[in-house]
Amino acid sequence: MHASRAPVQLLMQIQPGEPGFKRQRAKAWLLGRKTAIEPAPPPPPLPSPPPPAPATKIPLDESTDVPATASGRDDTGAAVDTVADEDDLASALLATVVPQFESELGPEERRWLTRETAQVYVERCRGKPQSKLEKMFSAAVSWRIERRELLSSRDSPHVLRGDLQSHDARIFGQDGDGDCVIMNCFALSRDYSPRGVSDHLACLFERAIGEFPKEAQGKGRLRWTWVIDVHGFGLQHTDPRVSLEMVTLLECAYVDRLKRVRARTRPPNARGLCPMLIAPPY
C-alpha cells in the first residue's frame, strides 16, 4: 500500500462513533505527519584550522648564552627553568630576607647565608609562590638564630650535663657516594621531649656537615641515609609535637639533606603511630 494513503485506509477500518475511533484517528494523523517530514540536510563541514604561526627566534646575549629576557621569564610572565633564573632568584631571595634579620645575624648565620644555600630553597620551592619561598627561608634563618649557641657548639644540652643515654641517634659511617649514615634505636633513648629530640638531631646534623669532607671537596651537597631500628617503639614515642619538630628539621632547617630512610623490625602498629617512618618527606 502507498505510504501517503495509509492514514486514509486506517480511518476506513473504524467508523465515527465506534470505540477506538479517536485513538485510531490520532494514530493516522501521526503516520501521515511522518510521511510528510523530509530528512534534515547534513551539517556543513567545519572550517579547517589556520596554519600555525612561524616560531620567533629569541636573541641571545653573547656573553651568557641566556635569552635576552634576562629576568628569566618569557613574554607571558611564566617562569623559565634556566640556571641563570635560579641564580637570579637566589640572589633576590637573599636581598629580600637578609635585611629583615640584619640586626640579629651573627657570624654563624652569615656563614650559612650563601647563594648556594639560597639556591637549595629555590629548587625546593620550584613552581610555588614567591611568598612561600620567602616564608620558608625566613623561618630557617629565624630557627638558626634561636639555636645559635647549640649549632655552633654541636653539643646537645643533655650531653653537656653528662646524660649520655638521653638520645641514641649517632653517625655510623658513610656510603659509596660520600654521604653519611645515621642510625637510632627507639629502645635506647630516655628523653622523649620534642625540643630534646630536635636539639639532639640538630647537633648531629651539624656535626655531620662539619666532619664529612664531601662539600669541602666540591662533590655536591652532603646528605644522609637514616636507618631507624623500631625495636622498643611504644606510646611514649607518639607525641605529635615530636613529628612537628621533625618536619621543621627536615623540611625547613635542613632542606634536601635526607637521602633515604630505612626502617628495621617495624612493629605492626607503626603505620598509624609513626607515619614519619612510612612516608619520609623526600
C-alpha positions in Angstrom: 0.0 0.0 0.0 1.3 3.5 -0.9 2.6 5.4 2.2 0.6 8.5 1.6 -2.7 6.6 1.5 -2.0 4.6 4.7 -3.8 7.1 7.1 -6.9 7.2 4.9 -7.1 3.4 4.7 -6.5 3.2 8.5 -9.5 5.5 9.2 -11.8 3.5 7.0 -11.4 0.5 9.2 -13.3 2.2 12.1 -16.4 4.4 11.6 -17.1 7.5 13.7 -18.8 6.7 17.0 -17.3 3.3 17.3 -14.9 2.5 20.2 -11.3 3.3 19.4 -12.1 5.8 16.6 -10.3 8.8 18.3 -7.3 6.7 19.1 -7.1 5.4 15.6 -7.6 8.9 14.1 -4.7 10.2 16.2 -2.5 7.3 15.0 -3.4 8.0 11.4 -2.6 11.7 11.8 0.8 10.9 13.3 1.5 8.4 10.5 0.6 11.0 7.8 2.8 13.6 9.5 5.8 11.2 9.5 5.5 10.7 5.8 5.5 14.5 5.1 8.7 15.2 7.1 11.8 15.2 5.0 15.2 14.2 6.5 17.3 17.2 7.7 20.2 18.2 5.5 23.7 17.2 6.8 25.6 20.0 8.8 28.1 22.0 6.9 31.7 20.9 7.2 33.9 22.6 9.9 36.4 25.1 8.6 40.0 23.9 8.6 42.2 25.4 11.4 44.6 28.2 10.3 48.3 27.2 9.8 50.5 27.7 12.9 52.4 30.9 13.1 56.2 30.6 12.5 58.2 30.4 15.7 60.1 33.6 16.6 63.7 33.2 17.5 64.7 34.9 20.8 68.0 36.7 20.6 70.8 35.5 22.9 73.1 37.5 25.0 76.6 36.8 23.6 78.2 36.8 27.0 76.0 34.4 28.8 74.0 32.5 26.1 70.8 33.3 28.0 67.7 34.7 26.2 67.7 38.4 26.1 64.9 38.5 28.6 67.4 38.5 31.5 64.7 38.3 34.1 64.3 34.6 33.3 60.7 34.9 32.2 59.1 34.8 28.8 56.7 37.4 27.4 53.7 35.8 29.2 55.4 36.1 32.6 55.8 32.3 33.1 58.9 31.1 34.9 61.7 29.8 32.7 63.7 26.9 34.1 67.3 28.1 33.5 70.3 28.1 35.7 70.5 31.9 35.3 67.0 32.2 36.5 67.8 30.2 39.7 70.9 32.3 40.3 68.7 35.5 40.0 66.1 34.1 42.3 68.7 33.0 44.9 70.3 36.5 44.9 66.8 38.1 45.1 65.9 35.9 48.0 69.0 36.9 50.0 68.4 40.5 49.2 64.8 40.2 50.5 65.3 38.1 53.6 68.7 39.1 55.0 67.7 42.8 55.7 64.8 41.6 57.9 67.3 40.0 60.3 70.3 42.3 59.8 70.5 43.4 63.5 70.2 39.8 64.7 72.6 38.0 62.5 75.8 36.6 63.9 78.9 35.1 62.3 77.4 31.6 62.2 74.3 32.8 60.4 76.3 34.9 57.9 78.5 31.9 57.0 75.3 29.9 56.4 73.6 32.6 54.3 75.3 31.9 51.0 73.9 31.9 47.4 74.4 28.1 47.3 72.2 27.7 50.4 69.5 30.0 48.9 69.6 28.0 45.7 68.6 24.9 47.6 65.5 26.6 48.9 64.7 28.0 45.4 64.9 24.5 44.0 62.8 23.1 46.8 60.1 25.7 46.2 60.1 25.4 42.4 56.7 26.0 40.9 55.4 27.5 44.2 54.5 31.2 45.0 57.4 33.5 45.8 55.8 34.3 49.1 56.1 30.6 50.2 59.8 30.6 49.3 60.5 33.7 51.3 58.4 32.5 54.3 60.3 29.2 54.3 63.7 30.8 54.0 62.9 33.3 56.7 61.7 30.5 59.0 65.1 28.7 58.5 67.0 31.9 59.3 64.9 32.5 62.4 65.4 28.9 63.5 69.2 29.2 63.3 69.3 32.5 65.2 67.3 31.0 68.0 69.7 28.0 68.3 72.9 29.8 67.6 74.8 28.5 70.6 73.6 25.0 70.1 74.6 24.9 66.4 78.0 26.5 67.0 78.9 24.1 69.8 77.4 21.0 68.2 76.8 19.5 71.7 73.4 18.6 72.9 72.5 20.2 76.3 71.9 16.6 77.7 75.4 15.6 76.7 76.9 18.7 78.3 75.1 17.7 81.5 76.6 14.3 81.4 73.4 12.5 80.4 74.8 10.3 77.6 71.8 8.0 77.4 69.2 10.7 76.7 69.2 10.0 73.0 70.5 7.3 70.7 70.9 8.8 67.2 74.5 8.6 66.0 76.7 8.7 62.9 77.8 5.2 61.8 79.8 5.9 58.7 79.4 6.9 55.0 78.1 5.2 51.9 79.6 4.9 48.4 78.6 8.5 47.5 80.5 10.0 50.4 77.2 10.7 52.3 76.9 9.9 56.0 74.8 7.1 57.5 72.8 7.8 60.7 71.1 5.3 62.9 69.0 5.3 66.0 67.0 2.7 68.1 63.9 3.6 69.9 64.6 1.2 72.8 67.8 3.0 73.8 66.6 6.6 74.2 65.5 8.1 77.5 64.3 11.6 76.7 61.1 11.9 74.6 60.6 15.7 74.8 60.1 17.4 71.4 62.8 20.0 72.0 65.2 17.5 73.3 64.8 15.3 70.3 65.2 18.2 67.8 68.2 19.7 69.6 70.0 16.3 69.6 69.3 15.8 65.9 70.3 19.3 65.0 73.7 18.8 66.7 74.1 15.5 65.0 73.3 17.0 61.6 75.7 20.0 62.1 78.5 17.6 63.2 78.0 15.5 60.1 78.1 18.6 57.8 81.3 19.7 59.5 83.1 16.4 59.7 82.4 14.9 56.3 84.5 16.4 53.5 82.1 16.0 50.6 81.1 19.7 50.4 84.6 21.0 51.1 85.9 18.9 48.2 83.2 20.3 45.9 81.5 17.0 45.3 78.0 18.2 45.9 75.6 18.6 48.9 76.1 16.3 51.8 73.1 14.1 52.5 72.4 11.2 54.9 70.8 7.9 55.0 68.8 7.4 58.1 68.5 3.8 59.5 65.8 3.5 62.2 65.6 0.5 64.4 62.0 0.5 65.6 62.6 -2.1 68.3 61.1 -0.7 71.6 58.7 1.7 69.8 55.7 2.4 72.0 53.2 5.0 73.1 55.9 7.2 74.7 57.2 7.9 71.1 53.9 9.1 69.7 53.9 12.7 70.9 52.7 14.6 67.8 54.9 17.6 68.8 57.9 15.5 68.0 56.6 14.9 64.5 56.2 18.7 64.1 59.8 19.3 65.2 60.9 16.7 62.7 59.0 18.4 59.9 60.7 21.7 60.8 64.1 20.0 60.8 63.8 18.1 57.5 61.5 20.5 55.5 62.8 23.8 56.7 66.2 23.8 58.6 67.9 21.0 56.6 66.3 21.1 53.2 67.3 18.3 50.8 69.6 16.7 53.3 67.6 13.4 53.9 68.6 10.9 51.2 66.6 7.9 52.3 65.0 6.2 55.3 65.4 2.6 56.2 63.3 1.0 59.0 64.3 -2.2 60.7 62.0 -4.5 62.8 58.9 -2.4 62.0 56.1 -3.2 64.5 52.6 -3.9 63.1 51.2 -0.6 64.5 54.0 1.7 63.3 52.0 2.9 60.3 49.4 4.5 62.5 51.6 5.7 65.3 54.7 6.9 63.5 53.9 8.0 59.9 57.4 9.5 59.5 58.8 6.0 59.2 56.4 5.1 56.4 56.3 8.3 54.4 59.5 10.3 54.7 59.3 13.8 53.4 61.6 13.1 50.4 
